[in-house]
Amino acid sequence: MTGGREETRAPQGLQWAREVWVGVVGLVLGVALVAGLTEDMGRRVCGGAASIPGAAVLLGCDR
């Protein structure tokens, strides 16, 4: 006997489910963050491009 506490582990199925859940939540949060950042950047780029003739069309801001 080692005299130490035994490590308690979740059953294999629960551990797998937890890892999948953490992965899904992380993916959703990451996609939401990137979408928010790109939308904000797009607004800034298109706002600046509005002062340059033809730039808004080239950047696709006219949609």
mmCIF file of the N, C-alpha and C atoms, coordinates in Angstrom:
data_MODEL
# 
_entry.id   MODEL 
# 
loop_
_atom_site.group_PDB 
_atom_site.id 
_atom_site.type_symbol 
_atom_site.label_atom_id 
_atom_site.label_alt_id 
_atom_site.label_comp_id 
_atom_site.label_asym_id 
_atom_site.label_entity_id 
_atom_site.label_seq_id 
_atom_site.pdbx_PDB_ins_code 
_atom_site.Cartn_x 
_atom_site.Cartn_y 
_atom_site.Cartn_z 
_atom_site.occupancy 
_atom_site.B_iso_or_equiv 
_atom_site.pdbx_formal_charge 
_atom_site.auth_seq_id 
_atom_site.auth_comp_id 
_atom_site.auth_asym_id 
_atom_site.auth_atom_id 
_atom_site.pdbx_PDB_model_num 
ATOM 1   N N  . MET A 1 1  ? 0.840   -1.186 0.000   1.00 0.00 ? 1  MET A N  1 
ATOM 2   C CA . MET A 1 1  ? 0.000   0.000  0.000   1.00 0.00 ? 1  MET A CA 1 
ATOM 3   C C  . MET A 1 1  ? 0.882   1.244  0.000   1.00 0.00 ? 1  MET A C  1 
ATOM 4   N N  . THR A 1 2  ? 0.433   2.226  -0.721  1.00 0.00 ? 2  THR A N  1 
ATOM 5   C CA . THR A 1 2  ? 1.222   3.445  -0.825  1.00 0.00 ? 2  THR A CA 1 
ATOM 6   C C  . THR A 1 2  ? 0.879   4.432  0.272   1.00 0.00 ? 2  THR A C  1 
ATOM 7   N N  . GLY A 1 3  ? -0.286  4.297  0.881   1.00 0.00 ? 3  GLY A N  1 
ATOM 8   C CA . GLY A 1 3  ? -0.678  5.203  1.943   1.00 0.00 ? 3  GLY A CA 1 
ATOM 9   C C  . GLY A 1 3  ? -1.289  6.496  1.428   1.00 0.00 ? 3  GLY A C  1 
ATOM 10  N N  . GLY A 1 4  ? -1.242  6.725  0.117   1.00 0.00 ? 4  GLY A N  1 
ATOM 11  C CA . GLY A 1 4  ? -1.811  7.951  -0.464  1.00 0.00 ? 4  GLY A CA 1 
ATOM 12  C C  . GLY A 1 4  ? -3.268  7.748  -0.852  1.00 0.00 ? 4  GLY A C  1 
ATOM 13  N N  . ARG A 1 5  ? -3.876  8.835  -1.232  1.00 0.00 ? 5  ARG A N  1 
ATOM 14  C CA . ARG A 1 5  ? -5.267  8.742  -1.682  1.00 0.00 ? 5  ARG A CA 1 
ATOM 15  C C  . ARG A 1 5  ? -5.314  8.117  -3.058  1.00 0.00 ? 5  ARG A C  1 
ATOM 16  N N  . GLU A 1 6  ? -6.349  7.365  -3.280  1.00 0.00 ? 6  GLU A N  1 
ATOM 17  C CA . GLU A 1 6  ? -6.531  6.810  -4.616  1.00 0.00 ? 6  GLU A CA 1 
ATOM 18  C C  . GLU A 1 6  ? -7.167  7.869  -5.503  1.00 0.00 ? 6  GLU A C  1 
ATOM 19  N N  . GLU A 1 7  ? -6.733  7.886  -6.729  1.00 0.00 ? 7  GLU A N  1 
ATOM 20  C CA . GLU A 1 7  ? -7.272  8.862  -7.670  1.00 0.00 ? 7  GLU A CA 1 
ATOM 21  C C  . GLU A 1 7  ? -8.636  8.383  -8.154  1.00 0.00 ? 7  GLU A C  1 
ATOM 22  N N  . THR A 1 8  ? -9.611  9.236  -8.033  1.00 0.00 ? 8  THR A N  1 
ATOM 23  C CA . THR A 1 8  ? -10.949 8.871  -8.516  1.00 0.00 ? 8  THR A CA 1 
ATOM 24  C C  . THR A 1 8  ? -11.117 9.443  -9.911  1.00 0.00 ? 8  THR A C  1 
ATOM 25  N N  . ARG A 1 9  ? -11.545 8.606  -10.804 1.00 0.00 ? 9  ARG A N  1 
ATOM 26  C CA . ARG A 1 9  ? -11.721 9.023  -12.190 1.00 0.00 ? 9  ARG A CA 1 
ATOM 27  C C  . ARG A 1 9  ? -13.168 8.809  -12.589 1.00 0.00 ? 9  ARG A C  1 
ATOM 28  N N  . ALA A 1 10 ? -13.619 9.646  -13.489 1.00 0.00 ? 10 ALA A N  1 
ATOM 29  C CA . ALA A 1 10 ? -14.964 9.472  -14.027 1.00 0.00 ? 10 ALA A CA 1 
ATOM 30  C C  . ALA A 1 10 ? -14.961 8.231  -14.914 1.00 0.00 ? 10 ALA A C  1 
ATOM 31  N N  . PRO A 1 11 ? -16.084 7.572  -15.002 1.00 0.00 ? 11 PRO A N  1 
ATOM 32  C CA . PRO A 1 11 ? -16.165 6.440  -15.930 1.00 0.00 ? 11 PRO A CA 1 
ATOM 33  C C  . PRO A 1 11 ? -15.797 6.884  -17.348 1.00 0.00 ? 11 PRO A C  1 
ATOM 34  N N  . GLN A 1 12 ? -15.296 5.955  -18.127 1.00 0.00 ? 12 GLN A N  1 
ATOM 35  C CA . GLN A 1 12 ? -14.773 6.288  -19.452 1.00 0.00 ? 12 GLN A CA 1 
ATOM 36  C C  . GLN A 1 12 ? -15.809 7.009  -20.317 1.00 0.00 ? 12 GLN A C  1 
ATOM 37  N N  . GLY A 1 13 ? -17.054 6.577  -20.264 1.00 0.00 ? 13 GLY A N  1 
ATOM 38  C CA . GLY A 1 13 ? -18.102 7.210  -21.065 1.00 0.00 ? 13 GLY A CA 1 
ATOM 39  C C  . GLY A 1 13 ? -18.332 8.651  -20.668 1.00 0.00 ? 13 GLY A C  1 
ATOM 40  N N  . LEU A 1 14 ? -18.337 8.931  -19.370 1.00 0.00 ? 14 LEU A N  1 
ATOM 41  C CA . LEU A 1 14 ? -18.550 10.303 -18.911 1.00 0.00 ? 14 LEU A CA 1 
ATOM 42  C C  . LEU A 1 14 ? -17.363 11.187 -19.261 1.00 0.00 ? 14 LEU A C  1 
ATOM 43  N N  . GLN A 1 15 ? -16.183 10.643 -19.168 1.00 0.00 ? 15 GLN A N  1 
ATOM 44  C CA . GLN A 1 15 ? -14.987 11.419 -19.506 1.00 0.00 ? 15 GLN A CA 1 
ATOM 45  C C  . GLN A 1 15 ? -15.012 11.790 -20.988 1.00 0.00 ? 15 GLN A C  1 
ATOM 46  N N  . TRP A 1 16 ? -15.381 10.848 -21.833 1.00 0.00 ? 16 TRP A N  1 
ATOM 47  C CA . TRP A 1 16 ? -15.472 11.098 -23.271 1.00 0.00 ? 16 TRP A CA 1 
ATOM 48  C C  . TRP A 1 16 ? -16.523 12.171 -23.553 1.00 0.00 ? 16 TRP A C  1 
ATOM 49  N N  . ALA A 1 17 ? -17.682 12.057 -22.899 1.00 0.00 ? 17 ALA A N  1 
ATOM 50  C CA . ALA A 1 17 ? -18.761 13.026 -23.110 1.00 0.00 ? 17 ALA A CA 1 
ATOM 51  C C  . ALA A 1 17 ? -18.326 14.425 -22.666 1.00 0.00 ? 17 ALA A C  1 
ATOM 52  N N  . ARG A 1 18 ? -17.596 14.500 -21.563 1.00 0.00 ? 18 ARG A N  1 
ATOM 53  C CA . ARG A 1 18 ? -17.133 15.800 -21.077 1.00 0.00 ? 18 ARG A CA 1 
ATOM 54  C C  . ARG A 1 18 ? -16.148 16.429 -22.059 1.00 0.00 ? 18 ARG A C  1 
ATOM 55  N N  . GLU A 1 19 ? -15.250 15.624 -22.595 1.00 0.00 ? 19 GLU A N  1 
ATOM 56  C CA . GLU A 1 19 ? -14.284 16.144 -23.559 1.00 0.00 ? 19 GLU A CA 1 
ATOM 57  C C  . GLU A 1 19 ? -14.976 16.633 -24.823 1.00 0.00 ? 19 GLU A C  1 
ATOM 58  N N  . VAL A 1 20 ? -15.975 15.894 -25.271 1.00 0.00 ? 20 VAL A N  1 
ATOM 59  C CA . VAL A 1 20 ? -16.723 16.310 -26.460 1.00 0.00 ? 20 VAL A CA 1 
ATOM 60  C C  . VAL A 1 20 ? -17.464 17.610 -26.176 1.00 0.00 ? 20 VAL A C  1 
ATOM 61  N N  . TRP A 1 21 ? -18.096 17.701 -24.999 1.00 0.00 ? 21 TRP A N  1 
ATOM 62  C CA . TRP A 1 21 ? -18.848 18.905 -24.630 1.00 0.00 ? 21 TRP A CA 1 
ATOM 63  C C  . TRP A 1 21 ? -17.924 20.119 -24.580 1.00 0.00 ? 21 TRP A C  1 
ATOM 64  N N  . VAL A 1 22 ? -16.765 19.974 -23.955 1.00 0.00 ? 22 VAL A N  1 
ATOM 65  C CA . VAL A 1 22 ? -15.811 21.083 -23.871 1.00 0.00 ? 22 VAL A CA 1 
ATOM 66  C C  . VAL A 1 22 ? -15.353 21.484 -25.274 1.00 0.00 ? 22 VAL A C  1 
ATOM 67  N N  . GLY A 1 23 ? -15.122 20.510 -26.123 1.00 0.00 ? 23 GLY A N  1 
ATOM 68  C CA . GLY A 1 23 ? -14.715 20.811 -27.497 1.00 0.00 ? 23 GLY A CA 1 
ATOM 69  C C  . GLY A 1 23 ? -15.783 21.554 -28.273 1.00 0.00 ? 23 GLY A C  1 
ATOM 70  N N  . VAL A 1 24 ? -17.028 21.122 -28.136 1.00 0.00 ? 24 VAL A N  1 
ATOM 71  C CA . VAL A 1 24 ? -18.133 21.769 -28.854 1.00 0.00 ? 24 VAL A CA 1 
ATOM 72  C C  . VAL A 1 24 ? -18.324 23.199 -28.359 1.00 0.00 ? 24 VAL A C  1 
ATOM 73  N N  . VAL A 1 25 ? -18.314 23.380 -27.046 1.00 0.00 ? 25 VAL A N  1 
ATOM 74  C CA . VAL A 1 25 ? -18.487 24.727 -26.483 1.00 0.00 ? 25 VAL A CA 1 
ATOM 75  C C  . VAL A 1 25 ? -17.345 25.633 -26.933 1.00 0.00 ? 25 VAL A C  1 
ATOM 76  N N  . GLY A 1 26 ? -16.129 25.133 -26.900 1.00 0.00 ? 26 GLY A N  1 
ATOM 77  C CA . GLY A 1 26 ? -14.983 25.922 -27.349 1.00 0.00 ? 26 GLY A CA 1 
ATOM 78  C C  . GLY A 1 26 ? -15.083 26.293 -28.818 1.00 0.00 ? 26 GLY A C  1 
ATOM 79  N N  . LEU A 1 27 ? -15.531 25.350 -29.635 1.00 0.00 ? 27 LEU A N  1 
ATOM 80  C CA . LEU A 1 27 ? -15.683 25.616 -31.063 1.00 0.00 ? 27 LEU A CA 1 
ATOM 81  C C  . LEU A 1 27 ? -16.735 26.691 -31.310 1.00 0.00 ? 27 LEU A C  1 
ATOM 82  N N  . VAL A 1 28 ? -17.879 26.578 -30.630 1.00 0.00 ? 28 VAL A N  1 
ATOM 83  C CA . VAL A 1 28 ? -18.958 27.560 -30.804 1.00 0.00 ? 28 VAL A CA 1 
ATOM 84  C C  . VAL A 1 28 ? -18.491 28.945 -30.360 1.00 0.00 ? 28 VAL A C  1 
ATOM 85  N N  . LEU A 1 29 ? -17.830 29.017 -29.217 1.00 0.00 ? 29 LEU A N  1 
ATOM 86  C CA . LEU A 1 29 ? -17.344 30.315 -28.738 1.00 0.00 ? 29 LEU A CA 1 
ATOM 87  C C  . LEU A 1 29 ? -16.285 30.892 -29.679 1.00 0.00 ? 29 LEU A C  1 
ATOM 88  N N  . GLY A 1 30 ? -15.419 30.041 -30.181 1.00 0.00 ? 30 GLY A N  1 
ATOM 89  C CA . GLY A 1 30 ? -14.391 30.504 -31.114 1.00 0.00 ? 30 GLY A CA 1 
ATOM 90  C C  . GLY A 1 30 ? -14.983 31.037 -32.406 1.00 0.00 ? 30 GLY A C  1 
ATOM 91  N N  . VAL A 1 31 ? -15.972 30.322 -32.951 1.00 0.00 ? 31 VAL A N  1 
ATOM 92  C CA . VAL A 1 31 ? -16.621 30.774 -34.185 1.00 0.00 ? 31 VAL A CA 1 
ATOM 93  C C  . VAL A 1 31 ? -17.346 32.093 -33.948 1.00 0.00 ? 31 VAL A C  1 
ATOM 94  N N  . ALA A 1 32 ? -18.036 32.204 -32.805 1.00 0.00 ? 32 ALA A N  1 
ATOM 95  C CA . ALA A 1 32 ? -18.751 33.448 -32.497 1.00 0.00 ? 32 ALA A CA 1 
ATOM 96  C C  . ALA A 1 32 ? -17.776 34.613 -32.356 1.00 0.00 ? 32 ALA A C  1 
ATOM 97  N N  . LEU A 1 33 ? -16.650 34.376 -31.725 1.00 0.00 ? 33 LEU A N  1 
ATOM 98  C CA . LEU A 1 33 ? -15.645 35.427 -31.549 1.00 0.00 ? 33 LEU A CA 1 
ATOM 99  C C  . LEU A 1 33 ? -15.091 35.876 -32.894 1.00 0.00 ? 33 LEU A C  1 
ATOM 100 N N  . VAL A 1 34 ? -14.724 34.912 -33.736 1.00 0.00 ? 34 VAL A N  1 
ATOM 101 C CA . VAL A 1 34 ? -14.164 35.249 -35.046 1.00 0.00 ? 34 VAL A CA 1 
ATOM 102 C C  . VAL A 1 34 ? -15.202 35.967 -35.904 1.00 0.00 ? 34 VAL A C  1 
ATOM 103 N N  . ALA A 1 35 ? -16.450 35.503 -35.863 1.00 0.00 ? 35 ALA A N  1 
ATOM 104 C CA . ALA A 1 35 ? -17.504 36.152 -36.655 1.00 0.00 ? 35 ALA A CA 1 
ATOM 105 C C  . ALA A 1 35 ? -17.717 37.586 -36.193 1.00 0.00 ? 35 ALA A C  1 
ATOM 106 N N  . GLY A 1 36 ? -17.713 37.807 -34.894 1.00 0.00 ? 36 GLY A N  1 
ATOM 107 C CA . GLY A 1 36 ? -17.877 39.162 -34.372 1.00 0.00 ? 36 GLY A CA 1 
ATOM 108 C C  . GLY A 1 36 ? -16.721 40.064 -34.760 1.00 0.00 ? 36 GLY A C  1 
ATOM 109 N N  . LEU A 1 37 ? -15.507 39.536 -34.677 1.00 0.00 ? 37 LEU A N  1 
ATOM 110 C CA . LEU A 1 37 ? -14.335 40.339 -35.028 1.00 0.00 ? 37 LEU A CA 1 
ATOM 111 C C  . LEU A 1 37 ? -14.310 40.666 -36.512 1.00 0.00 ? 37 LEU A C  1 
ATOM 112 N N  . THR A 1 38 ? -14.622 39.676 -37.355 1.00 0.00 ? 38 THR A N  1 
ATOM 113 C CA . THR A 1 38 ? -14.575 39.929 -38.795 1.00 0.00 ? 38 THR A CA 1 
ATOM 114 C C  . THR A 1 38 ? -15.679 40.881 -39.212 1.00 0.00 ? 38 THR A C  1 
ATOM 115 N N  . GLU A 1 39 ? -16.846 40.789 -38.562 1.00 0.00 ? 39 GLU A N  1 
ATOM 116 C CA . GLU A 1 39 ? -17.933 41.720 -38.893 1.00 0.00 ? 39 GLU A CA 1 
ATOM 117 C C  . GLU A 1 39 ? -17.534 43.144 -38.512 1.00 0.00 ? 39 GLU A C  1 
ATOM 118 N N  . ASP A 1 40 ? -16.932 43.291 -37.344 1.00 0.00 ? 40 ASP A N  1 
ATOM 119 C CA . ASP A 1 40 ? -16.494 44.612 -36.891 1.00 0.00 ? 40 ASP A CA 1 
ATOM 120 C C  . ASP A 1 40 ? -15.396 45.157 -37.808 1.00 0.00 ? 40 ASP A C  1 
ATOM 121 N N  . MET A 1 41 ? -14.447 44.311 -38.167 1.00 0.00 ? 41 MET A N  1 
ATOM 122 C CA . MET A 1 41 ? -13.378 44.739 -39.064 1.00 0.00 ? 41 MET A CA 1 
ATOM 123 C C  . MET A 1 41 ? -13.943 45.099 -40.429 1.00 0.00 ? 41 MET A C  1 
ATOM 124 N N  . GLY A 1 42 ? -14.920 44.319 -40.884 1.00 0.00 ? 42 GLY A N  1 
ATOM 125 C CA . GLY A 1 42 ? -15.542 44.601 -42.174 1.00 0.00 ? 42 GLY A CA 1 
ATOM 126 C C  . GLY A 1 42 ? -16.208 45.959 -42.185 1.00 0.00 ? 42 GLY A C  1 
ATOM 127 N N  . ARG A 1 43 ? -16.880 46.290 -41.079 1.00 0.00 ? 43 ARG A N  1 
ATOM 128 C CA . ARG A 1 43 ? -17.527 47.600 -40.998 1.00 0.00 ? 43 ARG A CA 1 
ATOM 129 C C  . ARG A 1 43 ? -16.486 48.717 -41.032 1.00 0.00 ? 43 ARG A C  1 
ATOM 130 N N  . ARG A 1 44 ? -15.379 48.520 -40.338 1.00 0.00 ? 44 ARG A N  1 
ATOM 131 C CA . ARG A 1 44 ? -14.331 49.553 -40.322 1.00 0.00 ? 44 ARG A CA 1 
ATOM 132 C C  . ARG A 1 44 ? -13.697 49.712 -41.698 1.00 0.00 ? 44 ARG A C  1 
ATOM 133 N N  . VAL A 1 45 ? -13.401 48.588 -42.337 1.00 0.00 ? 45 VAL A N  1 
ATOM 134 C CA . VAL A 1 45 ? -12.777 48.641 -43.663 1.00 0.00 ? 45 VAL A CA 1 
ATOM 135 C C  . VAL A 1 45 ? -13.726 49.296 -44.653 1.00 0.00 ? 45 VAL A C  1 
ATOM 136 N N  . CYS A 1 46 ? -14.997 48.894 -44.627 1.00 0.00 ? 46 CYS A N  1 
ATOM 137 C CA . CYS A 1 46 ? -15.962 49.456 -45.568 1.00 0.00 ? 46 CYS A CA 1 
ATOM 138 C C  . CYS A 1 46 ? -16.222 50.927 -45.260 1.00 0.00 ? 46 CYS A C  1 
ATOM 139 N N  . GLY A 1 47 ? -16.197 51.298 -43.993 1.00 0.00 ? 47 GLY A N  1 
ATOM 140 C CA . GLY A 1 47 ? -16.374 52.704 -43.636 1.00 0.00 ? 47 GLY A CA 1 
ATOM 141 C C  . GLY A 1 47 ? -15.236 53.556 -44.169 1.00 0.00 ? 47 GLY A C  1 
ATOM 142 N N  . GLY A 1 48 ? -14.028 53.034 -44.075 1.00 0.00 ? 48 GLY A N  1 
ATOM 143 C CA . GLY A 1 48 ? -12.878 53.761 -44.609 1.00 0.00 ? 48 GLY A CA 1 
ATOM 144 C C  . GLY A 1 48 ? -12.849 53.752 -46.123 1.00 0.00 ? 48 GLY A C  1 
ATOM 145 N N  . ALA A 1 49 ? -13.315 52.659 -46.717 1.00 0.00 ? 49 ALA A N  1 
ATOM 146 C CA . ALA A 1 49 ? -13.291 52.537 -48.176 1.00 0.00 ? 49 ALA A CA 1 
ATOM 147 C C  . ALA A 1 49 ? -14.331 53.434 -48.835 1.00 0.00 ? 49 ALA A C  1 
ATOM 148 N N  . ALA A 1 50 ? -15.334 53.853 -48.079 1.00 0.00 ? 50 ALA A N  1 
ATOM 149 C CA . ALA A 1 50 ? -16.382 54.700 -48.654 1.00 0.00 ? 50 ALA A CA 1 
ATOM 150 C C  . ALA A 1 50 ? -15.814 56.028 -49.139 1.00 0.00 ? 50 ALA A C  1 
ATOM 151 N N  . SER A 1 51 ? -14.698 56.456 -48.571 1.00 0.00 ? 51 SER A N  1 
ATOM 152 C CA . SER A 1 51 ? -14.109 57.735 -48.975 1.00 0.00 ? 51 SER A CA 1 
ATOM 153 C C  . SER A 1 51 ? -13.239 57.606 -50.222 1.00 0.00 ? 51 SER A C  1 
ATOM 154 N N  . ILE A 1 52 ? -12.981 56.362 -50.659 1.00 0.00 ? 52 ILE A N  1 
ATOM 155 C CA . ILE A 1 52 ? -12.136 56.145 -51.837 1.00 0.00 ? 52 ILE A CA 1 
ATOM 156 C C  . ILE A 1 52 ? -13.040 55.672 -52.979 1.00 0.00 ? 52 ILE A C  1 
ATOM 157 N N  . PRO A 1 53 ? -13.119 56.419 -54.072 1.00 0.00 ? 53 PRO A N  1 
ATOM 158 C CA . PRO A 1 53 ? -14.000 56.026 -55.175 1.00 0.00 ? 53 PRO A CA 1 
ATOM 159 C C  . PRO A 1 53 ? -13.636 54.648 -55.729 1.00 0.00 ? 53 PRO A C  1 
ATOM 160 N N  . GLY A 1 54 ? -14.610 53.765 -55.803 1.00 0.00 ? 54 GLY A N  1 
ATOM 161 C CA . GLY A 1 54 ? -14.413 52.434 -56.372 1.00 0.00 ? 54 GLY A CA 1 
ATOM 162 C C  . GLY A 1 54 ? -13.893 51.403 -55.391 1.00 0.00 ? 54 GLY A C  1 
ATOM 163 N N  . ALA A 1 55 ? -13.359 51.819 -54.253 1.00 0.00 ? 55 ALA A N  1 
ATOM 164 C CA . ALA A 1 55 ? -12.784 50.859 -53.300 1.00 0.00 ? 55 ALA A CA 1 
ATOM 165 C C  . ALA A 1 55 ? -13.866 50.005 -52.658 1.00 0.00 ? 55 ALA A C  1 
ATOM 166 N N  . ALA A 1 56 ? -15.019 50.598 -52.363 1.00 0.00 ? 56 ALA A N  1 
ATOM 167 C CA . ALA A 1 56 ? -16.097 49.840 -51.733 1.00 0.00 ? 56 ALA A CA 1 
ATOM 168 C C  . ALA A 1 56 ? -16.562 48.713 -52.643 1.00 0.00 ? 56 ALA A C  1 
ATOM 169 N N  . VAL A 1 57 ? -16.624 48.975 -53.941 1.00 0.00 ? 57 VAL A N  1 
ATOM 170 C CA . VAL A 1 57 ? -17.045 47.943 -54.893 1.00 0.00 ? 57 VAL A CA 1 
ATOM 171 C C  . VAL A 1 57 ? -15.997 46.840 -54.960 1.00 0.00 ? 57 VAL A C  1 
ATOM 172 N N  . LEU A 1 58 ? -14.721 47.214 -55.009 1.00 0.00 ? 58 LEU A N  1 
ATOM 173 C CA . LEU A 1 58 ? -13.649 46.218 -55.083 1.00 0.00 ? 58 LEU A CA 1 
ATOM 174 C C  . LEU A 1 58 ? -13.607 45.334 -53.837 1.00 0.00 ? 58 LEU A C  1 
ATOM 175 N N  . LEU A 1 59 ? -13.905 45.910 -52.675 1.00 0.00 ? 59 LEU A N  1 
ATOM 176 C CA . LEU A 1 59 ? -13.866 45.151 -51.424 1.00 0.00 ? 59 LEU A CA 1 
ATOM 177 C C  . LEU A 1 59 ? -15.163 44.405 -51.154 1.00 0.00 ? 59 LEU A C  1 
ATOM 178 N N  . GLY A 1 60 ? -16.168 44.612 -51.984 1.00 0.00 ? 60 GLY A N  1 
ATOM 179 C CA . GLY A 1 60 ? -17.439 43.917 -51.792 1.00 0.00 ? 60 GLY A CA 1 
ATOM 180 C C  . GLY A 1 60 ? -18.313 44.544 -50.731 1.00 0.00 ? 60 GLY A C  1 
ATOM 181 N N  . CYS A 1 61 ? -18.133 45.830 -50.440 1.00 0.00 ? 61 CYS A N  1 
ATOM 182 C CA . CYS A 1 61 ? -18.905 46.494 -49.393 1.00 0.00 ? 61 CYS A CA 1 
ATOM 183 C C  . CYS A 1 61 ? -20.275 46.939 -49.882 1.00 0.00 ? 61 CYS A C  1 
ATOM 184 N N  . ASP A 1 62 ? -20.518 46.845 -51.190 1.00 0.00 ? 62 ASP A N  1 
ATOM 185 C CA . ASP A 1 62 ? -21.784 47.330 -51.734 1.00 0.00 ? 62 ASP A CA 1 
ATOM 186 C C  . ASP A 1 62 ? -22.908 46.309 -51.607 1.00 0.00 ? 62 ASP A C  1 
ATOM 187 N N  . ARG A 1 63 ? -22.644 45.157 -51.028 1.00 0.00 ? 63 ARG A N  1 
ATOM 188 C CA . ARG A 1 63 ? -23.672 44.110 -50.903 1.00 0.00 ? 63 ARG A CA 1 
ATOM 189 C C  . ARG A 1 63 ? -24.606 44.392 -49.774 1.00 0.00 ? 63 ARG A C  1 
# 
